[in-house]
Amino acid sequence: MDQLLTNNVWCEVNKLLKRGDRKLAAIAYATSDMHLSFAKGDLLICDASDGAINSGETSADLLKTLFAADVELYSCPGLHAKILVSSDIAVIGSSNLSLSSADHLIEASLVTRRFQARSQVRAFIQKLIDIATPIDAEFIARACELPVISRPHSRSTSRCTVESPTNRTWIVATTPLSDKIQESEAQFEETGKQTAREKMSDPKGSVYSIRWQGKSRFRAEAKEGDSVIELERNKQRTRCRVIQPRPIIFCQQHDKWTRFYIEDPPEWTYFPWHSFQVELQKAGIRGISMNTTRELKLREVALMEFIWSNDET
């Protein structure tokens, strides 16, 4: 269920996070972690430009503390987003990581468990990482030397743009790979999994890959940030289970095939095919068989959200 938070947003979000969950956050300005704790393996992107440090909108001391705690840090001048994603929730709102946001300002943030929103936020954060500057010891030492002159409405003079992440959901029919393919491509898969593991939101989860060859829209157009509902069939294609929506976190391209690496949560659910057919009929979704591979329409995505949220309850 979606929830709107308006009072001390990050404190309330902290209560909703699972213990040990990895947090990926892009929060424009950061001066206090009193209400949202970051730990080893978490990731934070903020505006740590000279202007933001000079104006006191981002604290070099806080960055130093987080860096010492092995939090992965990036600076993205011009950032104004305030978002967070974990394995279970996504947060999209107005709150900076500051005491003023917690105690004095009127804020609003939406907390959602929708799989598509989680995938979108994760993909957007990955795009930010690609253009941001890693914050290391040298960066922090320099930031700590900068004078701080409070200018509440100061903004960075530089600005960059980031493409909107994709928002597609695919339903794909798969069958087990042959032993020959698994053996010959084992090294490729392990290399891909290593890269994918670095992008996982939950360290307790695992990485699973779908190998696709030939010409198809799925192979040509599916991207990181998209979601996949898998129709996992046996080799004879006589039985099938339908696995919950999961995000694509890495795409590995080869001349003859593409591997899509998917993040499996620690606990995931599925429907036997016949049970899924019943749910499709209840939702009014037609045109999906055990062999379907296609992009879902927006209406179908919304109805799928309902099917899987009912299953989780």
C-alpha positions as CSV (number, residue, x, y, z in Angstrom):
1,M,0.0,0.0,0.0
2,D,1.2,3.5,-0.8
3,Q,1.7,5.9,2.1
4,L,2.2,9.7,2.2
5,L,4.6,10.9,4.9
6,T,4.5,14.5,6.0
7,N,6.1,14.5,9.5
8,N,9.8,13.9,10.0
9,V,9.9,11.9,6.8
10,W,13.3,10.1,7.1
11,C,12.6,9.1,10.7
12,E,9.4,7.4,9.6
13,V,11.2,5.8,6.6
14,N,13.8,4.5,8.9
15,K,11.1,2.6,10.8
16,L,9.9,1.0,7.6
17,L,13.3,-0.3,6.4
18,K,14.2,-3.9,7.1
19,R,17.2,-4.5,9.3
20,G,20.3,-5.1,7.1
21,D,18.6,-3.7,4.0
22,R,20.9,-1.9,1.6
23,K,19.8,1.7,1.1
24,L,20.4,3.5,-2.2
25,A,19.6,7.2,-1.9
26,A,19.9,10.4,-3.9
27,I,19.2,13.3,-1.5
28,A,20.2,16.7,-2.7
29,Y,21.6,18.2,0.5
30,A,22.8,16.3,3.5
31,T,23.8,17.8,6.9
32,S,22.5,15.3,9.5
33,D,22.0,11.5,9.6
34,M,20.2,11.7,13.0
35,H,16.9,10.4,11.6
36,L,18.1,8.1,8.7
37,S,21.1,6.0,9.5
38,F,23.5,4.9,6.8
39,A,25.8,1.8,7.3
40,K,28.5,-0.1,5.5
41,G,27.4,-0.9,1.9
42,D,24.7,1.8,1.7
43,L,25.0,4.4,-1.1
44,L,24.3,8.1,-0.9
45,I,24.5,10.7,-3.8
46,C,24.2,14.3,-2.8
47,D,25.3,17.8,-4.0
48,A,28.7,18.1,-2.4
49,S,29.9,20.9,-4.8
50,D,31.9,23.7,-3.4
51,G,28.8,25.9,-3.5
52,A,26.8,23.4,-1.5
53,I,29.6,23.0,1.1
54,N,30.2,26.8,1.3
55,S,26.6,27.5,1.9
56,G,26.2,24.8,4.6
57,E,23.6,22.9,2.6
58,T,25.8,19.8,2.6
59,S,28.1,19.1,5.5
60,A,31.7,18.0,4.9
61,D,31.8,16.7,8.5
62,L,28.8,14.4,7.8
63,L,30.4,13.1,4.6
64,K,33.6,12.4,6.6
65,T,31.6,10.4,9.1
66,L,29.7,8.4,6.5
67,F,32.9,7.8,4.5
68,A,34.5,6.4,7.7
69,A,31.5,4.1,8.1
70,D,32.2,2.6,4.5
71,V,29.1,4.3,3.0
72,E,29.5,4.6,-0.8
73,L,29.4,8.4,-1.5
74,Y,29.0,10.4,-4.7
75,S,28.7,14.2,-5.5
76,C,26.3,15.3,-8.2
77,P,26.2,19.1,-8.6
78,G,22.8,20.3,-9.5
79,L,21.0,17.4,-7.9
80,H,17.6,18.3,-6.4
81,A,16.0,14.9,-6.1
82,K,15.1,13.3,-2.8
83,I,14.7,9.6,-3.4
84,L,15.6,6.3,-1.7
85,V,15.1,2.7,-2.6
86,S,15.6,-0.6,-0.7
87,S,14.6,-4.1,-1.5
88,D,11.1,-3.5,-0.3
89,I,10.2,0.2,-0.6
90,A,10.8,3.3,-2.7
91,V,10.6,6.9,-1.3
92,I,10.0,9.9,-3.5
93,G,9.6,13.3,-2.0
94,S,10.8,16.7,-0.9
95,S,12.9,16.0,2.2
96,N,16.6,16.7,2.4
97,L,18.8,14.9,4.9
98,S,18.8,17.7,7.5
99,L,17.4,18.7,10.9
100,S,15.4,21.6,9.3
101,S,13.6,19.1,7.1
102,A,12.9,17.0,10.1
103,D,11.8,19.6,12.6
104,H,10.8,22.8,10.8
105,L,9.8,22.5,7.2
106,I,6.6,21.1,5.7
107,E,7.6,18.1,3.7
108,A,5.8,15.4,1.8
109,S,7.1,12.0,0.6
110,L,5.4,9.1,-1.0
111,V,6.4,5.6,0.2
112,T,5.5,2.8,-2.2
113,R,6.1,-0.9,-2.5
114,R,5.2,-1.0,-6.1
115,F,7.7,-3.1,-8.1
116,Q,7.7,-0.7,-11.0
117,A,8.4,2.3,-8.9
118,R,11.3,0.5,-7.1
119,S,12.8,-0.4,-10.4
120,Q,12.5,3.1,-11.7
121,V,14.1,4.7,-8.7
122,R,16.9,2.2,-8.7
123,A,17.5,2.8,-12.4
124,F,17.5,6.6,-11.9
125,I,20.1,6.3,-9.1
126,Q,22.3,4.2,-11.4
127,K,22.1,6.9,-14.1
128,L,23.2,9.5,-11.4
129,I,26.2,7.3,-10.4
130,D,27.3,7.3,-14.0
131,I,27.6,11.1,-14.1
132,A,28.5,11.8,-10.5
133,T,32.0,12.1,-8.9
134,P,33.0,9.4,-6.3
135,I,33.7,11.0,-2.9
136,D,37.0,9.6,-1.6
137,A,39.4,10.7,1.2
138,E,41.0,13.3,-0.9
139,F,37.6,14.8,-1.9
140,I,36.6,15.0,1.8
141,A,39.9,16.5,3.0
142,R,39.5,19.3,0.5
143,A,35.8,19.8,1.4
144,C,36.7,20.1,5.0
145,E,39.0,23.0,4.2
146,L,36.2,25.0,2.5
147,P,34.8,27.9,4.5
148,V,31.1,27.7,5.4
149,I,29.0,30.8,5.0
150,S,25.3,30.1,5.4
151,R,23.3,31.1,2.3
152,P,20.0,29.3,2.7
153,H,18.9,29.8,-0.9
154,S,22.2,29.1,-2.6
155,R,22.2,26.7,-5.6
156,S,25.0,25.1,-7.6
157,T,25.8,27.1,-10.8
158,S,26.5,23.9,-12.8
159,R,23.6,21.8,-14.1
160,C,23.4,18.5,-15.8
161,T,20.5,16.5,-17.1
162,V,19.7,12.8,-16.7
163,E,17.5,10.8,-19.0
164,S,14.2,9.5,-17.4
165,P,14.6,5.8,-16.6
166,T,12.6,3.3,-18.6
167,N,9.4,2.1,-17.2
168,R,8.7,-1.1,-19.0
169,T,7.4,-4.3,-17.6
170,W,7.9,-7.5,-19.6
171,I,6.4,-10.9,-19.3
172,V,8.7,-13.5,-20.8
173,A,8.6,-17.3,-21.3
174,T,11.8,-19.1,-20.4
175,T,13.0,-22.7,-20.5
176,P,16.1,-24.2,-18.8
177,L,19.4,-23.8,-20.7
178,S,21.1,-26.9,-22.1
179,D,24.1,-28.3,-20.2
180,K,26.3,-27.5,-23.2
181,I,25.4,-23.8,-23.2
182,Q,25.8,-23.5,-19.4
183,E,29.3,-25.1,-19.6
184,S,30.5,-23.1,-22.6
185,E,29.3,-19.7,-21.3
186,A,30.0,-20.3,-17.5
187,Q,32.8,-17.7,-17.5
188,F,30.6,-15.0,-19.2
189,E,27.8,-15.6,-16.7
190,E,30.1,-15.4,-13.7
191,T,31.6,-12.1,-15.0
192,G,28.1,-10.7,-15.5
193,K,26.9,-11.8,-12.1
194,Q,29.9,-10.1,-10.5
195,T,28.9,-6.8,-12.1
196,A,25.2,-7.3,-11.3
197,R,26.0,-8.0,-7.6
198,E,27.5,-4.6,-7.3
199,K,24.1,-3.1,-8.3
200,M,21.9,-5.1,-6.0
201,S,19.7,-3.3,-3.5
202,D,19.6,-6.1,-1.0
203,P,22.8,-8.0,-0.1
204,K,20.7,-10.9,1.2
205,G,19.3,-11.4,-2.3
206,S,20.8,-13.2,-5.3
207,V,21.4,-12.7,-9.0
208,Y,19.6,-14.7,-11.6
209,S,20.1,-14.5,-15.4
210,I,17.9,-14.9,-18.4
211,R,19.7,-15.6,-21.7
212,W,18.1,-14.4,-24.9
213,Q,19.1,-14.9,-28.5
214,G,17.6,-14.1,-31.9
215,K,15.6,-11.1,-32.9
216,S,12.9,-9.9,-30.5
217,R,11.7,-6.7,-29.0
218,F,12.6,-8.0,-25.6
219,R,16.2,-8.6,-26.5
220,A,16.5,-5.3,-28.4
221,E,14.6,-3.0,-26.1
222,A,14.7,-4.3,-22.5
223,K,17.0,-2.2,-20.3
224,E,18.2,-1.9,-16.7
225,G,15.4,-0.6,-14.6
226,D,12.7,-2.6,-16.5
227,S,10.8,-5.3,-14.6
228,V,10.4,-8.9,-15.7
229,I,7.6,-11.3,-14.9
230,E,8.9,-14.8,-15.8
231,L,6.9,-17.7,-17.1
232,E,9.4,-20.4,-16.1
233,R,8.6,-23.6,-18.0
234,N,10.1,-27.0,-17.8
235,K,12.1,-28.4,-20.7
236,Q,9.0,-30.1,-22.2
237,R,7.0,-26.9,-21.8
238,T,4.2,-28.8,-20.2
239,R,4.5,-27.1,-16.8
240,C,5.0,-23.5,-15.8
241,R,5.3,-21.3,-12.7
242,V,4.9,-17.5,-12.9
243,I,7.5,-15.7,-10.8
244,Q,6.8,-12.3,-9.3
245,P,8.1,-9.1,-10.9
246,R,11.8,-8.6,-10.5
247,P,14.1,-5.8,-11.7
248,I,16.7,-6.0,-14.5
249,I,19.9,-4.7,-12.9
250,F,22.5,-5.4,-15.7
251,C,22.5,-6.3,-19.4
252,Q,25.4,-8.2,-20.8
253,Q,25.6,-8.0,-24.6
254,H,27.2,-10.6,-26.9
255,D,27.0,-11.0,-30.7
256,K,24.8,-14.1,-30.5
257,W,22.9,-13.5,-27.2
258,T,22.1,-11.1,-24.5
259,R,22.0,-11.9,-20.8
260,F,19.6,-10.0,-18.5
261,Y,20.7,-10.2,-14.9
262,I,17.8,-10.0,-12.4
263,E,17.8,-9.3,-8.7
264,D,16.0,-12.0,-6.7
265,P,14.8,-10.8,-3.3
266,P,15.6,-13.1,-0.3
267,E,12.0,-14.3,-0.4
268,W,10.1,-14.4,-3.7
269,T,6.7,-15.7,-4.6
270,Y,5.2,-17.4,-7.6
271,F,1.9,-18.8,-8.9
272,P,1.5,-22.2,-10.5
273,W,0.3,-21.6,-14.1
274,H,-3.3,-22.6,-13.5
275,S,-3.6,-20.4,-10.4
276,F,-2.1,-17.5,-12.4
277,Q,-4.7,-18.1,-15.1
278,V,-7.4,-17.7,-12.5
279,E,-5.9,-14.4,-11.3
280,L,-5.6,-13.1,-14.9
281,Q,-9.3,-13.9,-15.5
282,K,-10.3,-12.1,-12.3
283,A,-8.2,-9.0,-13.3
284,G,-9.6,-9.0,-16.9
285,I,-6.2,-9.5,-18.5
286,R,-6.4,-11.4,-21.8
287,G,-3.9,-12.6,-24.4
288,I,-1.3,-14.2,-22.1
289,S,-0.4,-17.8,-22.6
290,M,2.4,-20.0,-21.3
291,N,4.5,-19.0,-24.3
292,T,4.0,-15.2,-24.2
293,T,6.9,-12.9,-24.4
294,R,6.0,-9.2,-24.8
295,E,5.9,-5.8,-23.1
296,L,2.8,-5.3,-20.8
297,K,0.5,-2.4,-21.5
298,L,0.2,0.2,-18.7
299,R,-3.3,-1.0,-17.8
300,E,-1.9,-4.6,-17.5
301,V,0.9,-3.4,-15.3
302,A,-1.5,-1.7,-13.0
303,L,-3.6,-4.9,-12.8
304,M,-0.5,-7.0,-12.3
305,E,0.4,-4.8,-9.3
306,F,-3.0,-5.7,-7.8
307,I,-2.4,-9.5,-8.5
308,W,1.0,-9.6,-6.8
309,S,0.1,-7.2,-3.9
310,N,-2.9,-9.6,-3.1
311,D,-0.5,-12.5,-3.2
312,E,1.9,-10.8,-0.8
313,T,-0.9,-10.2,1.7
